[in-house]
Amino acid sequence: NRKKKETWGVCIFIVAIDLDEVTFTFTELLKSISISVCTFFQFLKEVDVNMDTVSTKVDSTVSRLKKKYDVLVALYHKFERTCGLIYLEQPSSEISAELSSVLVLKNYWITFLLAKGKVLQVEDDLVISFQLLLCVLDYFIKLSPPAMLKEPYKSAVTAVTVNGSTRTPRRGQNRSTRTAKQLDTDTKIIEILCKEHDCNLDEVKNVYLTSFIPFLNSAGIVASNGLPEVEVIFKQYDELYLKNKDIDARLFLNHDETLQPDVVPCSQLERTPLKNSSEEEMTPILPQTPVRAAMNNIQQLIMILNSAPDKPSETLITYFNHCTVNPHDSILKRVESLDHIFKKKFAEAVGQGWAEIGSQRYKLGVRLYYRVMESMLKSVSLALVAYTLLNDNIFHTSLLACAVEVVMATYGRNASQSDGTSAETGLSFPWILNVFDLKAFDFYKVIESFIRAEPSLTREMIKHLERCEHQIMESLAWQSGSPLFDLIKQSKEREGQTDQPETTSTPSTPFQHNHTAADLYLSPVRSPKKKASGPPPSANSTPDAQSGATSQTQKPQKSTSLSLFYKKVYLLAYRRLHTLFLHLLSEHPDLEPLIWTLFQHTLQNEYELMRDRHLDQIMMCSMYGICKVKNVDLRFKIIVSAYKELCNTNQETFKRVLIREEQYDSIIVFYNLVFMQKLKTNILQYASNRPPTLSPIPHIPRSPYQFSNSPRRVPAGNNIYISPLKSPYKFSDGFQSPTKMTPRSRILVSIGESFGTSEKFQKINQMLCNSEGQLKRSAEVSAAPKPLKRLRFDIEGQDEADGSKHLPQESKFQQKLAEMTSTRTRMQKQKLSDGNDTLTSEEK
């Protein structure tokens, strides 16, 4: 039975990972059960019907495999297409059979795989891997007979051969020195490759000299004629593959069915309407290839920063000179010291040969740092505030970290995403915080000002920074050691002296996105207009703890950064709650204000529950608690099932929750042992005739960061779509302005029918104005998600731990397999039940 075989394969994979007893490679497993990578991942997702079936350890392993597979697929397709542009399919008869195009591809690809595995520690980095692939191609093209090559490569190789054959190495000359000199004098081919793929020439040359040449020397795979020996590279790659126990990427050469991606992966599509069609059918539009999109984003960033200086401009120096303490020297020292730290940490993460690549990226970040700093200072109206800010150490570290993060994220595009957001690799945010020894709460303060100060940021980078901000508000700012807790404590101590507690910033107050960096980094220091006594804060002081600038007799000042943070947290919290609520409880609209009140109360008054935890954990517990006390049947398994479908969620959020110090368990255990114990009295008030006063619903503003990413249909059945402006950048033709349009092209309209009167345009305007309300109404009637079939804490309708026992003589391996088999049996029974009677409730 095929399905039974696949189920056993998935179960064995899960058990082997959990028990660290993996004795087979991932490809061997796929082969043994005759299943493809994509099908395996999908089947594993179906098996995960139980919170404890697939552990976070398995989730992590699968995530790593997915990323590696996505990168390999993207690179192999690019490699195949590129070789098709370089080599003749049927070269002339003078070329020997050993150099046929099939063998050429085989040798090149396996050499690349070996190089990637030997010198790269972050194997899911698409850009670095592609740059290494170009180095491999350059090396082999120079060793190829010109008769095999297409133009312009044929002419380039012929010119090299005339000037001095690259295929006849001189005796007594070190290969590293010889190849380095060769690259210096024969850059024509690498230039062609870089231009063809919009790749930065200097970066690829750096990869060649610092990583590829050392790989050739250390691997010992090159024969006297300069060509790698096939048997040697096969043997070395085989050893590497068996050691990693993952994907045998040699099988891409055979178009092996286990490595074939889905025909049209969902993540690669945007859907748009068919022209002149009244049907509801949609046709998929394939975006740029992952490699091309990544190269375009990088080229755009580089071209923007090409004219930016590496050191403070004259304008910045003028600002520095007006400060009481000139910050120029300290800024330069900080930039230099962080350069060394970043270079070291980058090399540790990627590989020692990549230190210079890290330094190059850091230098781009420094250019962006100075550029944004100047823009920020021009927008600060109060000169004294600006000059005080310039001597703030944490502000500068945060601003520089943000600039470097933009560069890192631009280079870190995910091979599996079509929207341009960065990949979650080892170098992803919050990696930069650890490198710069920076607290997440301090980094958060600069994000909004940074986005406003740099108009050239791409839509992808704005979305990335917004996601960083969300990560901070969801969990990073609430980690132990965060300055946020000290600020809240100070705020609570001041509440008796102030008219309004800071953390209760009325959520319904319209939110204004007009706070400057000075507002956040220098609060709670009094504004200079009020002539505060005392010296200005020193460069190394903690901004929000500064009180030296306020008189001892003055009323303590509110922390702008804290009140703004709480306002933003409330906005994010309510948005996420509202989305989940529409999925689950749209038939009980009266419950939403109650859930929000409990949620907001917890964040404001029981904020210690957020320490080392996630905002969504409190949200799900608040929803469950209110439903429980209001006798609305909503199980945790259904909440979790709906939560998994939301954007930017991680299964670890509900599978691994802090219970007490260094002890973690599922969210239901957290609810029973921690959340309910802390808030039991408050929750029970909602069942009484005198419930707590309801918290106001936050006023949701239009985010200054958001951009439409795909054609949006105007609801109510009208066949009208709004499409974002497509970027006209094409870097091989040089950098162009997005406003480069003719007067006619600016006003072109295409609706699919002729328009004779202005009334039809007025009708469109009316529909657009009404679209927001329609969207909200359509969301309210959306179907609830299909719940998880069975959770271990939810046996026979009860939310409690699984009481099943195992015999003491059973091994852990046997116990785990028994659990898998039980899960499979429940799935089969469920499917039979669903098929026999779709109207029967799953929970009866």
Buried (B, 14 or more C-beta within 10 A) or exposed (E): EEEEEBBBBBBBBBBBBBEEEBEBBBBEBBBEBEBBBBBBBEBBEEBBBBBBBBBBBBBEBBBBBBBBBBBBBBBBBBBBEBBEEBBBEEBEEEBEEEBBBEEBBBBBBBBBBBBBBBBBBBBBBBBBBBBBBBBBBBBBBBBBBBBBBEEBBBEBBEEBBEEEEBBEBEEEEEBEEBBBEBBEEBBBBBBBBBEBBBBBBEBBBBBBBBBBBBBBBEBEBBEEEBBBBBEBBBEBBBEBBEEBBBBBBBBBBEEBEBBBBEEEEEEBBBEBBEEEEEEEEBEEEEBEBBBBBBBBBBBBBBBBBEEBBEEBBEEBEEBBEEBEEBBBEBBEEBBEEBBEEBBBBBBBBBBEBBBBBBBBBBBBBBBBBBBBBBBBBEEBEBEBBBBBBBBBBBBBBBBBBBBBBBBBBBBBBBBBBBBBBBBBBBBBBBBBBEBBEBBBBBBBBBBBBBBBBBEEBBBBBBBBBBBBBBBBBBBBBBBEEBBBBBBBEBBBEBEEEEEEBBBBBEBEEEBEEEBBBBBBBBBBBBBBEEEBEBEBBEBEBBBBBBBBBBEEEEEBBBBBBBBBBBBBBBBBBBBBBBBBBBBBBBEBEEBBBBBBBBBBBBBBBBBEBBEBBBBBBBBBBBBBBBBBBBEBEBBBBBBBBBBBEEEEBBBBBBBBBBBEEEEBBBBBBBBBBBBBEBBEEBBEEBEEEEEBEEBBBBBEEEEEBEEEBBBBBBBBEBBBEEEEEEEEBEBEEEEEEEEEEEEEEEEEEEEEEEEEEEEEEEEBEEBEEEBEEBBEEEEEEEEBBEBBBBBBBBBEEEBEBBEEEEEEEEEEBEEBBBBBEBBBEBBEEBEEBEEEEEEEEBEE
